Amino acid sequence: MKQTPSSFPAPTALNRRSAVLGTIGLIATMHADAATKSAAKKQPAAAPGVWPRASQVPGGIARLSLGPSAKRPQAFAGDIPLLVVGDTIEWTAIVGIPLATEPGEASITVRAEGKPERQIAYTVAPKQYREQRLTVAPRTVDLSPEDEARYVKERDHLTGVMATLTDMRPDTVLQMRVPVPGRRSSSFGLRRVFNGQSRNPHSGMDIAAGTGTPVLAPLPGKVIDTGDYFFNGGTVWLDHGGGLLTMYCHLSRVDVKVGDVMKTGEPLAAVGATGRVTGPHLHWSVMLNRAMVDPALFIAV
C-alpha cells in the first residue's frame, strides 16, 4: 500500500501539491553534509525527561531560559506570542522554528513585569531533509478551477484556526502519546518535487494504520475545528493552550465536535483514507506559535 504525506500549507503560501501518485517511480535521497553535523553539535544537549526536546533547526524547537520572575514573562517571535512554561524560579520559552527559517542567528523578545524589554538570541543550525523526485501525469498535480476555488476558501478558514491562541496553559511536561500505533510511513520535512516543480515540505508525521483505528488525544486539549477538507479529508484540530495545536487528517470518522474538552488518551476520531491520499493512514501535525514543527520532538522515540 502506498502512503502519501499530506499537510495543510503554510498560511502565506498556495500549495498545489497532490497526494495522488498513481503508478510512479521515485528516487529518495538523503543528504548528510558535514556543515549540518558540525552545527548540530553546537546545540545544547537536552536534559533527560524534558519535553519537547530541543532541536534548533528549521522545523525544530528552541528552549530558551528566561530566568526567574515573580510572574510569567511574555515572550514573542516578532509579533507572535510564544509558549512560556515553568515557575517563579525559572521560566522557559518554547519556540517553534518554521521550516522556511534560514540557518543563522535569531532572537525573541522578552517582557517581564518591572524589567526592561530584552532580546534573547539563539542559533538556528542547518538541516537537510529528505527529498523525493516524482514523475506524474500533469492532471494529478494541477488543480481544476473548481478544486482551486474550494482550496482557497478552505485555506482562508484554516488560517484563522491556526492563529488560535488561548490563555489555557498546557502542562509543563509536554510529552505526547502517539495518537495511533503503527509504522511511521512518511517523515516530517520530506520535500517532494513533482515533474521538476518543488512543493511545500511535509509538515507532519504519517502513521500507517488500518481504516477505523481509533485516534487518541496525545495531550489534554479542546476541539477547535472539525471538517472535511480537499487535501486533508476528515480533519480535527486540538488546542492544547499557549499556541500549541495539533491536527489529525484523512479521518474516516470524527467523534468529537467543536468545544469538546479532551483528556490524554481519549478517542477523537478514526483513521481513514479521505482527502488526497492513496491509502489509509493518519497524518498528524504539531503547530507551535503558528509554525509546524516535528512531532517526533514531543514523543519517546
ROPADREN-339632 format. One record per residue: residue in one letter; chain; z, y, x of N, C-alpha, C in turn. Coordinates in pm, whole numbers, plus 50000, padded with zeros to 5 digits. Example, Ala and Ser with C-alpha at 12.3 -4.5 7.8 and 13.67 -1.06 7.14 Angstrom:
<sites>
A  A  50780  49431  51319  50780  49550  51230  50780  49670  51320
S  A  50708  49775  51285  50714  49894  51367  50787  50003  51290
</sites>
This chain:
<sites>
M  A  50000  49881  50083  50000  50000  50000  50000  50124  50087
K  A  49911  50216  50056  49903  50338  50136  50000  50441  50082
Q  A  50067  50507  50170  50161  50610  50131  50110  50742  50181
T  A  50130  50847  50107  50079  50977  50144  50188  51080  50132
P  A  50218  51157  50237  50320  51259  50226  50275  51368  50133
S  A  50371  51426  50063  50339  51537  49975  50451  51638  49982
S  A  50418  51760  49949  50519  51866  49951  50465  51983  49875
F  A  50556  52065  49821  50510  52192  49768  50499  52287  49884
P  A  50392  52368  49892  50368  52452  50008  50465  52567  50017
A  A  50468  52629  50137  50548  52748  50155  50500  52854  50058
P  A  50592  52942  50007  50555  53036  49904  50450  53136  49946
T  A  50426  53156  50076  50330  53256  50120  50195  53198  50154
A  A  50177  53068  50137  50050  53007  50179  49993  52924  50067
L  A  49861  52932  50046  49795  52850  49946  49755  52719  50009
N  A  49811  52611  49960  49789  52479  50019  49691  52400  49934
R  A  49573  52368  49988  49472  52294  49914  49470  52147  49953
R  A  49574  52101  50020  49568  51965  50068  49562  51866  49954
S  A  49512  51749  49981  49506  51643  49880  49583  51524  49932
A  A  49653  51457  49841  49723  51336  49881  49644  51212  49842
V  A  49520  51229  49789  49437  51114  49754  49344  51085  49869
L  A  49367  50975  49937  49293  50948  50060  49178  50850  50039
G  A  49191  50759  49943  49087  50657  49926  49084  50566  50047
T  A  48965  50517  50081  48948  50434  50200  48907  50523  50314
I  A  48993  50536  50410  48969  50632  50518  49007  50570  50650
G  A  48961  50633  50757  49004  50597  50891  49093  50707  50940
L  A  49194  50672  51014  49281  50777  51065  49317  50748  51209
I  A  49341  50855  51279  49389  50847  51417  49520  50920  51422
A  A  49627  50850  51454  49758  50913  51463  49793  50928  51609
T  A  49817  51049  51650  49851  51076  51789  49988  51138  51799
M  A  50057  51105  51902  50190  51158  51923  50195  51225  52058
H  A  50238  51353  52060  50244  51429  52183  50390  51443  52227
A  A  50411  51431  52355  50546  51449  52408  50535  51521  52541
D  A  50504  51652  52537  50481  51721  52663  50611  51756  52732
A  A  50601  51776  52860  50721  51797  52941  50795  51924  52903
A  A  50721  52026  52858  50788  52151  52821  50881  52131  52704
T  A  50840  52051  52606  50925  52025  52491  51053  51955  52534
K  A  51038  51853  52619  51157  51779  52663  51252  51868  52741
S  A  51196  51953  52827  51280  52041  52907  51357  52138  52822
A  A  51286  52199  52723  51353  52296  52637  51459  52230  52551
A  A  51428  52110  52504  51523  52040  52418  51654  52010  52490
K  A  51645  51985  52621  51766  51955  52697  51861  52074  52702
K  A  51810  52194  52682  51892  52314  52690  51972  52338  52562
Q  A  51941  52265  52456  52012  52285  52331  52154  52229  52342
P  A  52250  52293  52274  52387  52242  52276  52397  52107  52207
A  A  52474  52018  52265  52492  51886  52205  52577  51898  52079
A  A  52536  51827  51974  52612  51830  51850  52738  51744  51864
A  A  52849  51795  51809  52973  51719  51812  52962  51602  51716
P  A  53023  51488  51749  53017  51372  51660  53075  51406  51522
G  A  53009  51361  51417  53059  51384  51282  53031  51521  51227
V  A  52950  51602  51295  52915  51736  51247  52781  51729  51175
W  A  52780  51776  51049  52659  51772  50967  52632  51909  50908
P  A  52504  51947  50902  52389  51880  50963  52392  51892  51114
R  A  52320  51802  51181  52311  51808  51326  52225  51926  51368
A  A  52260  51987  51479  52182  52099  51531  52056  52046  51599
S  A  51946  52114  51575  51818  52085  51641  51739  52214  51637
Q  A  51747  52292  51743  51691  52427  51742  51542  52425  51774
V  A  51465  52370  51680  51320  52359  51690  51261  52403  51556
P  A  51131  52434  51550  51071  52462  51420  51094  52346  51322
G  A  51143  52376  51203  51178  52274  51107  51315  52215  51128
G  A  51390  52269  51224  51524  52220  51254  51632  52315  51206
I  A  51750  52301  51266  51868  52376  51222  51944  52428  51343
A  A  51988  52552  51336  52078  52610  51435  52217  52622  51374
R  A  52318  52583  51449  52458  52602  51409  52516  52709  51500
L  A  52545  52825  51446  52587  52940  51526  52729  52981  51490
S  A  52817  52981  51590  52955  53019  51568  52966  53169  51543
L  A  53039  53204  51437  53063  53344  51404  53202  53388  51443
G  A  53284  53294  51494  53420  53327  51535  53515  53336  51417
P  A  53639  53382  51442  53740  53391  51336  53723  53516  51251
S  A  53769  53507  51127  53769  53622  51037  53856  53588  50918
A  A  53930  53685  50869  54018  53661  50755  53938  53624  50630
K  A  53818  53678  50617  53731  53648  50504  53597  53594  50556
R  A  53528  53520  50471  53400  53462  50509  53301  53573  50544
P  A  53246  53573  50666  53146  53674  50702  53015  53649  50626
Q  A  52931  53749  50626  52795  53734  50576  52700  53725  50695
A  A  52599  53642  50682  52500  53627  50789  52361  53626  50726
F  A  52264  53681  50799  52129  53696  50746  52025  53663  50852
A  A  51916  53599  50808  51796  53584  50890  51695  53682  50830
G  A  51677  53796  50894  51602  53904  50830  51682  53952  50711
D  A  51624  53945  50591  51697  53984  50471  51740  53864  50388
I  A  51725  53742  50443  51760  53621  50369  51902  53578  50403
P  A  51991  53567  50304  52128  53524  50332  52132  53381  50386
L  A  52229  53356  50474  52246  53225  50535  52371  53156  50482
L  A  52371  53025  50492  52488  52946  50456  52594  52961  50565
V  A  52715  53000  50526  52826  53014  50619  52938  52921  50574
V  A  52980  52832  50663  53087  52736  50632  53199  52751  50733
G  A  53315  52693  50701  53427  52697  50795  53553  52750  50731
D  A  53636  52813  50814  53762  52870  50766  53796  52991  50851
T  A  53917  53046  50831  53954  53169  50899  53963  53153  51050
I  A  53978  53029  51097  53986  53006  51242  53848  53016  51306
E  A  53747  52958  51239  53609  52969  51289  53511  52948  51176
W  A  53419  53043  51162  53309  53034  51067  53181  52998  51143
T  A  53093  52924  51073  52966  52882  51135  52851  52912  51041
A  A  52747  52975  51092  52624  52997  51016  52533  52876  51037
I  A  52485  52819  50926  52391  52706  50931  52253  52762  50899
V  A  52166  52765  50999  52038  52837  50989  51922  52739  50983
G  A  51847  52742  50874  51724  52666  50865  51612  52740  50937
I  A  51543  52669  51026  51436  52731  51106  51301  52690  51047
P  A  51222  52785  50994  51094  52748  50932  51001  52675  51029
L  A  50921  52584  50974  50826  52509  51056  50726  52599  51127
A  A  50698  52716  51070  50599  52806  51129  50657  52893  51240
T  A  50786  52878  51270  50851  52961  51372  50792  52936  51510
E  A  50761  53043  51581  50713  53031  51719  50832  53007  51812
P  A  50821  52918  51909  50931  52897  52004  50965  53027  52077
G  A  51092  53041  52110  51137  53161  52181  51269  53210  52127
E  A  51299  53335  52154  51425  53393  52114  51423  53433  51966
A  A  51535  53410  51899  51553  53450  51760  51696  53502  51745
S  A  51726  53562  51631  51861  53613  51612  51893  53622  51464
I  A  52022  53629  51435  52070  53653  51299  52159  53776  51302
T  A  52179  53835  51185  52267  53950  51170  52396  53905  51102
V  A  52509  53951  51154  52640  53912  51100  52716  54036  51056
R  A  52773  54029  50937  52855  54138  50884  52990  54080  50843
A  A  53094  54126  50907  53230  54080  50877  53316  54201  50841
E  A  53405  54180  50746  53489  54290  50698  53572  54349  50812
G  A  53566  54482  50825  53644  54551  50927  53586  54546  51066
K  A  53462  54490  51079  53399  54479  51211  53258  54537  51205
P  A  53209  54590  51316  53072  54643  51316  52969  54531  51303
E  A  52857  54564  51243  52747  54467  51232  52702  54425  51371
R  A  52670  54296  51388  52628  54247  51519  52516  54146  51505
Q  A  52449  54120  51617  52342  54022  51623  52388  53903  51707
I  A  52350  53784  51666  52374  53663  51744  52238  53602  51776
A  A  52210  53587  51903  52080  53535  51947  52088  53384  51970
Y  A  51974  53318  51952  51963  53176  51984  51818  53149  52023
T  A  51793  53034  52083  51660  52999  52132  51601  52886  52049
V  A  51477  52906  52006  51403  52801  51936  51314  52730  52038
A  A  51340  52602  52058  51261  52523  52153  51133  52473  52087
P  A  51028  52447  52165  50904  52393  52105  50921  52248  52065
K  A  50844  52207  51966  50838  52066  51927  50699  52037  51875
Q  A  50639  51931  51925  50506  51890  51880  50522  51773  51784
Y  A  50490  51796  51658  50498  51689  51559  50369  51606  51561
R  A  50376  51489  51501  50259  51400  51494  50146  51465  51416
E  A  50026  51419  51443  49907  51469  51375  49820  51353  51332
Q  A  49762  51365  51212  49666  51267  51163  49535  51338  51134
R  A  49424  51283  51184  49290  51337  51156  49220  51242  51060
L  A  49181  51296  50945  49127  51214  50838  48989  51263  50798
T  A  48900  51168  50769  48769  51199  50715  48763  51147  50572
V  A  48744  51238  50477  48746  51200  50335  48630  51268  50264
A  A  48601  51221  50143  48498  51286  50062  48544  51426  50027
P  A  48456  51527  50034  48496  51665  50006  48564  51683  49871
R  A  48523  51604  49771  48582  51622  49638  48729  51583  49634
T  A  48776  51504  49733  48918  51466  49736  49003  51572  49803
V  A  48940  51673  49863  49013  51778  49933  49013  51909  49854
D  A  48896  51946  49802  48883  52075  49733  48927  52063  49588
L  A  48995  52165  49538  49040  52167  49401  48931  52224  49310
S  A  48925  52170  49189  48836  52227  49088  48895  52360  49042
P  A  48816  52447  48978  48872  52574  48927  48990  52553  48834
E  A  48983  52448  48750  49093  52421  48657  49220  52379  48732
D  A  49203  52291  48830  49319  52246  48908  49375  52361  48991
E  A  49285  52446  49043  49329  52561  49121  49416  52655  49036
A  A  49372  52680  48913  49447  52769  48825  49584  52711  48793
R  A  49588  52581  48768  49717  52516  48741  49809  52525  48862
Y  A  49751  52497  48979  49830  52501  49102  49891  52639  49125
V  A  49811  52744  49109  49861  52880  49133  49975  52914  49037
K  A  49960  52876  48911  50066  52901  48813  50195  52829  48853
E  A  50181  52703  48894  50299  52626  48934  50361  52682  49061
R  A  50275  52724  49155  50326  52781  49280  50411  52904  49254
D  A  50366  52991  49165  50441  53112  49135  50577  53079  49072
H  A  50579  52980  48983  50707  52938  48924  50801  52882  49029
L  A  50749  52794  49115  50835  52728  49213  50880  52823  49324
T  A  50805  52930  49347  50851  53030  49442  50985  53088  49396
G  A  50998  53111  49267  51126  53158  49212  51236  53054  49225
V  A  51203  52927  49202  51302  52820  49216  51354  52815  49359
M  A  51264  52826  49455  51302  52815  49596  51386  52933  49645
A  A  51386  53043  49571  51466  53159  49609  51607  53152  49552
T  A  51643  53042  49486  51776  53028  49426  51886  53043  49530
L  A  51983  53127  49500  52099  53145  49587  52220  53165  49498
T  A  52316  53073  49506  52436  53082  49425  52559  53094  49513
D  A  52666  53144  49453  52792  53158  49526  52863  53024  49542
M  A  52820  52924  49466  52876  52790  49481  52864  52747  49627
R  A  52973  52703  49686  52970  52665  49828  52979  52515  49843
P  A  52889  52455  49921  52897  52311  49943  53014  52276  50034
D  A  53044  52147  50039  53148  52101  50130  53113  52138  50274
T  A  53218  52158  50357  53195  52190  50498  53120  52076  50566
V  A  53153  51952  50531  53083  51837  50587  52960  51810  50500
L  A  52843  51838  50554  52720  51831  50475  52640  51706  50506
Q  A  52708  51595  50525  52638  51469  50544  52585  51421  50409
M  A  52455  51395  50401  52394  51349  50277  52375  51199  50278
R  A  52382  51139  50160  52344  50999  50148  52195  50994  50120
V  A  52128  50891  50167  51985  50877  50143  51964  50852  49994
P  A  51872  50925  49928  51859  50914  49782  51814  50778  49732
V  A  51731  50707  49812  51688  50572  49775  51683  50486  49901
P  A  51708  50356  49889  51690  50269  50005  51542  50244  50025
G  A  51503  50221  50150  51363  50188  50174  51315  50236  50310
R  A  51195  50196  50343  51134  50234  50470  51083  50377  50463
R  A  51108  50453  50569  51057  50590  50576  50909  50582  50613
S  A  50825  50615  50516  50682  50588  50532  50603  50707  50585
S  A  50662  50823  50589  50595  50939  50647  50700  51037  50693
S  A  50678  51094  50809  50782  51175  50872  50765  51323  50845
F  A  50875  51393  50856  50876  51538  50843  50793  51601  50955
G  A  50719  51706  50919  50642  51780  51019  50505  51724  51049
L  A  50471  51606  50995  50340  51547  51018  50231  51644  50971
R  A  50135  51672  51057  50025  51762  51020  49897  51681  51001
R  A  49830  51705  50889  49705  51637  50860  49588  51732  50874
V  A  49480  51680  50929  49356  51755  50945  49250  51681  50865
F  A  49210  51740  50751  49109  51679  50664  48971  51735  50699
N  A  48879  51648  50740  48742  51690  50771  48740  51809  50866
G  A  48831  51807  50963  48837  51914  51062  48915  52036  51020
Q  A  48967  52038  50896  49042  52153  50846  49190  52119  50840
S  A  49271  52198  50910  49414  52172  50916  49482  52208  50785
R  A  49578  52128  50744  49657  52152  50624  49802  52180  50663
N  A  49879  52229  50566  50020  52256  50594  50091  52128  50636
P  A  50187  52136  50729  50259  52016  50771  50345  51959  50659
H  A  50371  51831  50670  50453  51761  50571  50595  51814  50575
S  A  50643  51860  50461  50771  51933  50460  50886  51851  50404
G  A  50877  51720  50414  50986  51636  50366  50982  51499  50429
M  A  51059  51408  50372  51065  51268  50415  51015  51182  50301
D  A  50921  51092  50329  50875  50995  50229  50947  50863  50251
I  A  50996  50806  50142  51067  50679  50148  50997  50581  50054
A  A  50946  50471  50109  50876  50371  50030  50976  50296  49942
A  A  50948  50294  49812  51034  50223  49717  50952  50193  49593
G  A  50990  50089  49520  50915  50049  49403  50937  50141  49284
T  A  50838  50147  49198  50849  50227  49075  50973  50184  48996
G  A  51049  50281  48953  51170  50254  48876  51298  50249  48957
T  A  51286  50249  49091  51406  50251  49175  51487  50379  49147
P  A  51618  50368  49120  51696  50488  49091  51702  50582  49210
V  A  51690  50712  49183  51705  50817  49283  51842  50880  49262
L  A  51924  50882  49368  52063  50926  49357  52084  51060  49425
A  A  52175  51139  49372  52207  51269  49431  52272  51249  49567
P  A  52223  51318  49672  52278  51299  49806  52406  51377  49832
L  A  52429  51480  49753  52548  51565  49760  52576  51615  49619
P  A  52696  51667  49593  52717  51734  49464  52618  51850  49449
G  A  52569  51871  49328  52473  51979  49307  52446  52002  49160
K  A  52371  52107  49133  52334  52144  48997  52183  52139  48982
V  A  52134  52083  48873  51991  52075  48848  51940  52215  48813
I  A  51843  52264  48891  51791  52399  48866  51645  52397  48821
D  A  51576  52282  48830  51439  52275  48783  51396  52129  48769
T  A  51321  52103  48664  51252  51975  48648  51111  52006  48597
G  A  51017  51919  48625  50882  51943  48577  50784  51838  48622
D  A  50662  51848  48571  50553  51761  48611  50447  51851  48674
Y  A  50434  51846  48807  50350  51939  48880  50226  51869  48937
F  A  50122  51950  48962  49992  51895  49001  50001  51809  49126
F  A  50053  51863  49233  50064  51787  49358  50183  51692  49356
N  A  50297  51739  49309  50422  51665  49326  50459  51575  49210
G  A  50386  51580  49099  50417  51495  48986  50555  51526  48930
G  A  50621  51421  48878  50757  51439  48827  50851  51486  48937
T  A  50922  51595  48912  51000  51662  49017  51135  51708  48965
V  A  51235  51698  49051  51368  51753  49025  51412  51835  49145
W  A  51471  51952  49119  51534  52034  49224  51684  52040  49199
L  A  51763  52023  49307  51909  52038  49301  51951  52157  49387
D  A  52048  52232  49337  52110  52341  49413  52247  52295  49458
H  A  52269  52293  49589  52398  52250  49645  52484  52369  49687
G  A  52433  52490  49666  52510  52611  49694  52475  52676  49826
G  A  52486  52807  49829  52466  52881  49953  52325  52877  50008
G  A  52225  52852  49923  52086  52845  49970  52043  52708  50017
L  A  52126  52605  49995  52091  52467  50030  52038  52397  49905
L  A  51909  52362  49905  51843  52299  49791  51780  52167  49835
T  A  51763  52075  49740  51688  51953  49767  51588  51930  49656
M  A  51475  51865  49691  51366  51840  49596  51326  51693  49602
Y  A  51293  51637  49485  51257  51496  49471  51126  51490  49391
C  A  51023  51422  49446  50889  51429  49386  50829  51291  49359
H  A  50724  51291  49275  50644  51175  49235  50724  51079  49146
L  A  50819  51135  49072  50910  51055  48992  50840  50996  48870
S  A  50875  50871  48837  50822  50808  48716  50903  50847  48594
R  A  51028  50888  48618  51118  50923  48508  51219  51024  48558
V  A  51249  51123  48476  51353  51222  48508  51466  51205  48407
D  A  51587  51181  48456  51701  51150  48370  51800  51266  48356
V  A  51764  51383  48407  51856  51497  48401  51781  51616  48343
K  A  51856  51721  48309  51797  51845  48259  51858  51961  48335
V  A  51790  52075  48329  51839  52194  48397  51979  52228  48348
G  A  52068  52253  48442  52207  52284  48410  52303  52169  48431
D  A  52251  52046  48440  52338  51931  48466  52401  51943  48604
V  A  52528  51905  48612  52601  51907  48739  52617  51763  48786
M  A  52571  51737  48910  52568  51602  48964  52676  51581  49068
K  A  52729  51460  49073  52817  51419  49181  52737  51334  49279
T  A  52787  51323  49402  52721  51239  49501  52707  51097  49449
G  A  52585  51042  49456  52561  50904  49416  52523  50886  49271
E  A  52525  50993  49190  52486  50980  49050  52334  50976  49039
P  A  52281  50892  48950  52135  50882  48934  52078  51006  48865
L  A  51962  51051  48914  51899  51168  48853  51757  51140  48807
A  A  51694  51032  48858  51555  51004  48824  51520  50865  48876
A  A  51390  50832  48866  51341  50704  48916  51213  50725  48997
V  A  51198  50646  49101  51080  50653  49187  50954  50623  49107
G  A  50844  50692  49144  50716  50667  49078  50600  50698  49169
A  A  50483  50717  49107  50361  50749  49181  50285  50859  49108
T  A  50358  50956  49053  50295  51065  48979  50251  51176  49073
G  A  50159  51260  49027  50105  51365  49113  49993  51309  49199
R  A  49969  51374  49313  49857  51337  49401  49905  51237  49506
V  A  49914  51113  49468  49957  51006  49559  49874  50882  49533
T  A  49886  50783  49622  49814  50657  49604  49908  50539  49583
G  A  50039  50560  49589  50133  50451  49570  50273  50504  49546
P  A  50361  50423  49490  50496  50469  49458  50580  50494  49583
H  A  50647  50605  49585  50743  50638  49690  50818  50764  49647
L  A  50927  50794  49716  50999  50919  49692  50967  51018  49803
H  A  50925  51136  49765  50918  51247  49860  51045  51328  49842
W  A  51120  51346  49952  51249  51415  49950  51244  51531  50048
S  A  51269  51650  49998  51271  51769  50083  51408  51834  50079
V  A  51444  51896  50192  51567  51975  50202  51528  52117  50241
M  A  51576  52214  50165  51546  52355  50192  51677  52428  50222
L  A  51675  52508  50329  51792  52586  50371  51745  52727  50402
N  A  51810  52828  50342  51767  52967  50350  51614  52981  50338
R  A  51558  52912  50235  51416  52917  50198  51324  52855  50303
A  A  51378  52778  50396  51298  52709  50497  51312  52558  50476
M  A  51198  52489  50468  51203  52343  50462  51245  52291  50599
V  A  51347  52206  50601  51399  52152  50727  51399  52000  50720
D  A  51415  51939  50834  51407  51793  50846  51528  51727  50777
P  A  51506  51649  50669  51618  51581  50603  51695  51489  50696
A  A  51631  51437  50800  51697  51343  50891  51819  51405  50959
L  A  51824  51538  50966  51938  51605  51031  52063  51599  50945
F  A  52048  51559  50818  52161  51553  50727  52211  51412  50702
I  A  52146  51312  50761  52182  51173  50732  52210  51097  50861
A  A  52281  50986  50846  52306  50899  50961  52179  50821  50990
V  A  52132  50828  51114  52007  50760  51149  52032  50655  51256
</sites>
